[in-house]
Amino acid sequence: MAKTYKAEGQQLAYVLRGLFTIAALSLYFINPKLHWGVFVGVFILGLVVAQWVGAAWTRKRRAIKKSMKRPATNITTSNNTISRSHQTKALTKLTDAQLITADVYKLSGPDFERLMELYYKDQGYAVERVGGSGDSEVDLILRGKEGYKIAVQCKRWKQNVGNDIVLRLKAGKQVHGCYDAWVVTTSNFTKDARRDAERLNIQLINGIALENKLNAWKKKKRIG
């Protein structure tokens, strides 16, 4: 782009030179008695002025181009800073103490699973975290004192949990060889989910019941 500006500046200089040449010739023809030195002087002055104007125009165009680039660079830098800030925030892991005191409705899905892991461990269960790809809708596996296993699906949702989760947990329960299955959510359950859960003997724990359990647990830990 710099070469283009320079070429355009030269073209402007050529035009100005031509105009000064025409002006010098016009003076000569209008007044033939005028000394030839005036003609030469006007011609040379035209060359110098034309060259200076062309160079000045090129510098100005380059300066405008640079000023147009600066905001885009700043925006990119700002966006990169925000992106890195979000990544750093996402990589920051809450401690157990922070999890227990956090608002359960503002936790991420994985943090909610960790909170429920802490809760069930405090209730005397041995807990295995399964959540992730290929978990068969099972986030936690609880093992009670009697030795039997319970498959738990944790849903930190705002919308109601549907019967598709219940049906998949039924299959996950069998895959992991569990005796029982529970769905724990911060929201509620659809009518179909309740119907299928009752038929399949899957326990449903909604947001109200969960909040009561967690509040009692947190209170007990503060007293202890």
N, C-alpha and C positions, 0 to 999 in steps of 0.2 A: 504493500500500500504506500510506503514511503517513496518508492520510485515513481509511482503514479502522481503523487503530489508534486514531486520535483519536475516531472515532465510537464504537468499543467502550469507550473510556475514559469518554466521556460517558454511555453506557448504564450503566456501573458506578456512576458518580456519581449517576444518577437512582435506581438501586436503593437506594443507601445513604441518599439523602435521604428516600426513602419509609420506610425502616426507622427513621430518626431521628424522622420525623414520627409514626410509629406509637408509638414509644417515648414521645415527648412527650405524646401523647394518652392513652396508658395511664397515665402518671404523674398526669395531670389527673383521669382518671376514678377511679383508685384512691384518690387523696387530693384530693377536691374543695376542701378548705380551703387547698390549696397555692397560693401567690401566683401570679397569671397571668404574672408576670415570669420565673418558673422555666421555664414552658412555652415562652415566647418565646425564652429563652436556649438551651434544649435544641434548639429548632427551628433557630435561627441557627447554633449550633455544628455541628449536623448538616449544614447547607448547606456550611459552610466545610470540614469534614472530608471530606465526600463529594467536593467539587470537588478537594481536594488529593490524595486517593487516586486519583481518576480520572486526573489529570494525571501522577501518579507512575507509574501502570500503563502509560500511553501511552509515557512516556520509557523505561521498562524494556523494553517490547516493541521499540521502535526500536533500542535499544542491542543487543539480542539479534540483531536482523535484520542490523545492521552487522557484528557479530562473525562471523556466518555467512557473510557475503560475502567477508571478508578472505582466508581460505584459498584460495577459488576464484580470487581475483585473483592470489595468490602463485603458485598452480599454473600459471595461464595465463602469467604473466611468466616463470616457470621454463621452461615448455615453449617459449616464444618464444625465450628465450636459448639453449636447447639447439638449437632449429631453426636459429637464425642461426649457431650454432657449427658445426653440420654443413654448412650452406651454405658458410661461409667455408672450412672444411676441404676441401669438394669442389672449390671454386674455386682452391685452392692447387695450383699446377703444380710438379711436381718438376723440378729442374734436371737437365741431362745427367749431371753428376757424381753426383747423388743416385740417378738411375736406375741407373747402372752399379753402384753399391754396394748397392742395395736387394735385398731378398729377392724373387726373381722370382715366387715363389708367392703373395706378398702384394700384387702390383701389380694395378691395375685393368686392364680390357681395353685402353683407349686407351694407358695407360702401357706396357703390354706391347708394343703395336705400336710405340711410340716407341723402346723398348729394342731391338727387332729392327731398326728403321730404323738406329739407331746402329751396331749390330753389322754389318749388311751394308754400310754405308758404309765401315766400317773394313776390310772384306774386299775393297774395291775396286769395289763396285757403285755405280752411280748409282741413287738410290732415290726413287721417287715414292709418296707416301701417298695411298691411294684411299679407305680405310675410311669408312663412313658410310652414309646412306640411298642405295640404288641402287648399291652397290659391287659387286653380282653376286658376293658371297663373295670378293672380292679386297681385301685390306688394303694390300698393298704391291706395287709393280711394280719389279722389279730389272732394270737394263740392264747387261749385262756388257761387257767390252772388245770382244768380238766384235760387239756391237750387238744381239744378240737379247734378247728380254724374257722375264722369268719372273714369273708371277703367284703371290703368296704370301698364304696365309690364316693368320692368327695366332689361336690359341685358347688363352687363359689359363684353362683349365678344370680341374676336379677329376674330372669324369666322362670316360669314354672318348669319343673323337670317332667318330661314326657315319658310315656310308656316304653319308648324305644330304649331308653337308658335301663329301665327295669329289665326288659327282655335280654339285653346284651349282658347285664350283670348276672342274670341267671346262667348264661353260657359261661361267663368268666368264673363263676363259682365252681362250676364243674371242671373247667380247665385246670384250676388251681387246687382242686381237691378239697374244697371248703365245705364245712357242714352247714353254715348259715351265711346270709348275705344282708348287708345294710346299705342304704343310700342316705348320705348325710348332705344336706343342702342349706344354704343361707336363704333360699327362697321358699317355694312350696311345690306341690305336685298336682298334675292334672288329674281329672277324674279317671281317665283311662289308666294312668300310672297307678293310682290307688287300687283300682279294680284288679289289675294284673299282679300287683305286689301281694295283694291278699290271696290271690289264687296260687301264686308261686311261693308263698311263705317267705317273702322278702320284707324286712323291716324298713319303714320309711321314717326319717327324722327330719322334720321341716325346720324353717328358720326360727320360729318361736321356741320350739322345744330345744333346738341347738343353743340358742341364746341363753335360755335358762340354765342349761347344763354348764356352759362356759362361764357364766357369771358366778355360779356356785363354786366352780373349780377355782377361778381366779380369786375369789374372796377367801377361800380356804388356804390358798397359797400365800396370800398377804398376811393372814393370821399366823400361819405356820412360820 
